[in-house]
Amino acid sequence: MNMTDIKNELDIRTKMVHAGERRPVPNGVPTAMPVYTSVTYTYDSMAEMDRVFAGETPGYVYTRYGNPTTAAFEDAMITLEAGVGACAYSSGMAALHAAMFACEISPGATILASQDLYGATTNLLNTVFGSYGIKTLTVDFNDLKAVANKAQEVRPRLLLAETISNPLLKVCDIDACAEIARSVGARLLIDNTFASPFLCQPLLHGADMVMHSATKYLSGHADAMGGVILTREPADLQGLIGTMKLVGGVLGAWEAHLILRGIKTLGLRVERQCENAARVAEHFADHSKISRVHYPGLSSPSEKAVARRMLREPHFGGLVSIELKEDLQESAFRFMDRLQLCVRATSLGDLFTEVLHPATASHRELAPARRRQLGIADGLVRISVGIEAVEDIIADIEQALSQ
Ligand SMILES: *Cc1c(COP(=O)(O)O)cnc(C)c1O
């Protein structure tokens, strides 16, 4: 089937279609995973193709069912999260959606979710799953008594929380939540996007599944969107793959390549981002224009102990949220507009420092009263600290505050 030695007597219109394709890989192993853009895979005989289709021989047939570049990313994630299976999707939201199906969330089921979830996740649960008769109840996952009581009361099928909450950066006690989940026969799904596997491996703390928006720290360069689910049980993988095959939100090979490339520097980036975030948090903790700095390293002794148990020492994550004393949207916008280095952007975990206004971005859909209830002030600004020289980051924030 090698078309590099394409028959000379063929018409040029035929040659244009086949030339250069289906060449076997020469001896030697590529040191970086190639980008396999091929949608289909052919075999010398139909019998062989049939065996691959049946899963008797490992192989690829169609990229929605599997792709070598995407598989390399999934394998990397299995290693980093200590999972047994991984399934990659075109976005974090697609990954979450698939995870719900894999947990057999069916009409009549209840999901017990953290009240501090990423805004789109809350909306996915309430609108898409809500319309199919799946009920979502929220509770403060940092109040373990409340979580345990609610779980006993409503007998949820699934508990859903984030390792580090958005935007108040509270660290979840995953060990304790896993115990609560087990005591009521529920599964525990952890969104580990804010921590990255470098800082936390939720499966080792008892979670059943881990989800990442690979768009954030894993990719890290603001140029690729993707998502992934990791499982502890092989059986869960079948549900995830099944959803991916039928719903079709597969990760593209180019994105898989970019995210796999991003992962190679994840440790270096996150280490630097955490060091910089610690310096930023300390520097602005007593600032005259700031009423409060949210950062796990500056939390109460008991909260700090949980953060230390969950996150790789000595780190507390790469995010810092600041509350301006002038608690108004205009003040937050004015401060953000004056920044010259820090980028105004709706994401996190990138190489560069970026700022977001939760009240009008991630929590825009919430009623103002609910926002206040959750502690998301109008003057709150979330900073995803980048890898720049920290002096430059601090100087930029200083000048924007002082004007
Ligand atoms: C961004 C994000 C998501 C959604 O991921 P997408 O890749 O944007 O679909 C989910 N959870 C958290 C915590 C996020 O930050």
The ligand as an SDF file (V2000), in Angstrom:
LIG
                    3D

 15 15  0  0  0  0  0  0  0  0999 V2000
  -11.9640   26.4020   31.7310 C   0  0  0  0  0  0  0  0  0  0  0  0
  -12.5050   25.4880   32.7340 C   0  0  0  0  0  0  0  0  0  0  0  0
  -13.4570   24.5210   32.3950 C   0  0  0  0  0  0  0  0  0  0  0  0
  -13.9970   24.3740   30.9880 C   0  0  0  0  0  0  0  0  0  0  0  0
  -12.9860   24.0030   30.1010 O   0  0  0  0  0  0  0  0  0  0  0  0
  -13.0020   24.3990   28.5490 P   0  0  0  0  0  0  0  0  0  0  0  0
  -11.7270   23.8330   28.0470 O   0  0  0  0  0  0  0  0  0  0  0  0
  -13.0830   25.8960   28.4860 O   0  0  0  0  0  0  0  0  0  0  0  0
  -14.2070   23.7610   27.9600 O   0  0  0  0  0  0  0  0  0  0  0  0
  -13.9210   23.6790   33.3900 C   0  0  0  0  0  0  0  0  0  0  0  0
  -13.4730   23.7830   34.6610 N   0  0  0  0  0  0  0  0  0  0  0  0
  -12.5690   24.7060   35.0220 C   0  0  0  0  0  0  0  0  0  0  0  0
  -12.1200   24.7770   36.4330 C   0  0  0  0  0  0  0  0  0  0  0  0
  -12.0610   25.5970   34.0770 C   0  0  0  0  0  0  0  0  0  0  0  0
  -11.1780   26.5310   34.4430 O   0  0  0  0  0  0  0  0  0  0  0  0
  1  2  1  0
  2  3  1  0
  2 14  2  0
  3  4  1  0
  3 10  2  0
  4  5  1  0
  5  6  1  0
  6  7  2  0
  6  8  1  0
  6  9  1  0
 10 11  1  0
 11 12  2  0
 12 13  1  0
 12 14  1  0
 14 15  1  0
M  END
$$$$
